Amino acid sequence: MKSPNNEKAIISGRNFECPDGASTCECFVRFGDIDFGTVMTGQVLSYTQIEVHIPKYTKPDILAVDISMNGRDYTNDKVTYGFFDAFVLDVAPRLISKRGGTKLSIRGFGFVNSGSSEIATKFGSKNGALDCNRASPCTVPAKFLDKHTI
């Protein structure tokens, strides 16, 4: 999904070996195809893990992710990373009780099942238009139902 500045991802695999037996080293991570991909410098953390900053991407898309230890020879393992910008089309019901406890159905597209049992859903604005549990903007847990509904 769209990532905040400097968000990192951990890439898991095997045979991530640093030259000369060093415990950590830099590598290259390409997001996208050979001709138009974005290459980021990654950090080999261990034989099985690489840490890399997630690049900025301007639209929802799924890109191939390939690794190179030398900047020339990249893997081709068909691993992908998704960039999603969720978009809300409708919320029902339209009116809710001031006492709270109303369950909402949010319809739209770009919702992704992150594997977590709950998704943080934010209501309100930076100006604090909605207050819940003395927090503004209000953030509440939601459950992923399908790619169009939470």
N, C-alpha and C positions, 0 to 999 in steps of 0.2 A: 504494500500500500504506500501511499505517499509518505515519505519519511521526514521527520523533523531534521533539522541540521545536524550533521555529524552522527547520525544513527549508524550502528554497526550490525553486521550479520556474522554469524559463525557458520562456516562451510565445513561439513563433516565428510570424511572420505578416508582414504588410506594412501600410503606411500608418499606423503608430503615430506620429502627429505631435503634438508638444507645442505648446500655444498660444504665440503671440508668438515662435516660432522658437527657444525654449529647447532646449538640448541634452538635458536630462533633465527629467522632470516626473512627478507622480503620476497614476495612473489607477485605475479600479475593475475588479476581476475578480470575477465572480459564479460560484460553484460551485453548481449546482442550478437549479431552476426560478424563475420570476419571483416567485411568492408565498412560497416557503419556502427560497429559496437563501441561501447564506452569502456576503456581500460582503467581500472583502479589498482593502486598498489595495495597488496594484502600483506598480512603478517602471518607467517607460519608459526603457530603456537606449539604444535606437536606433530607427530607422525600422522595424526588423524584429524587435525583441526587447523583451519585458516580463519583469521579475522579480517574483515574488509569493511570499509565505509560503503554504505549503500549510496549509489549515485543518484542525483536528482534526475527525474524523468518527467516529461511534460504531459503524458497522456496515459490512460489505462492500457496496459499491454503485458504480455508474457514474453520474456526474453531468455534465450539460452545463457547459461553461465559456464564459462570454461576457465581452466586454470593453466598457467604457464610458470615454470620455474626460471625460464631464461628470456621471456618476452617474445619468443619466436614460435615455439612449439606449444600448441594449446591442446587440452583434452577435447574430446567430442563425445561426452557421455550422455547427452540428451537431458541434462539437468536444467531446470528452468526456475526463474524467479518472477513473481507477478507484481506488477505495479498497478494498484487499483485506487481509484478515487471514488468512493461510494457517493451515490446521488439519491436523495430522498424524493420520492414522488408524492407520497400520501401518508398521513398518520390518522388512525382511527382508534377510538372515537374522537371527534373534534372537540368535545367539551369534557372536562374532567372535574371530579369533586375536589374541593378545597381541602378535604380531610385526607386526601392521598389514597393510595392503594389501587388506583385505576390501572388496569393492564392495557397497554397500547400495542397496536400492530403497526409496524413501520414497513411500508412498501417502497421499493426503488430498485436500483441495480448497482452492481459492483460490490455487493456484500460478500465477504469471504469467510469461510469457516477456518478460523485460525487454529483449531484444535483445542482451544480453551473452552471450558464449560460456560463461560460468560464473556460478553463483549461489553466494553465500556461505551455507553451511549450518552452524549452530552446534549442537554437542552438549555436554551437561553442564548445569551450573547455575552460579549466581553463587557458590555455595559450592565450586566446583571439583571436582565429582564425577567428571569425566572429564578426563584430561590427554593431549594429543597435541602432539608437537613442542615440549614444554615450555611449552605455553600452556594456560590453563584459564580459561573454558570453551574447548573445542576448536572451531575454525572451519576447515572444509575446503571446497574447491570442489565444486560439484555441477553437473550438466547438466540443463536443462529438457527433458523428454521430451514431456509433454502437461500439460493443466491439472490432472491427477490424479496425476502421477508425476514425481519428480525422482530 
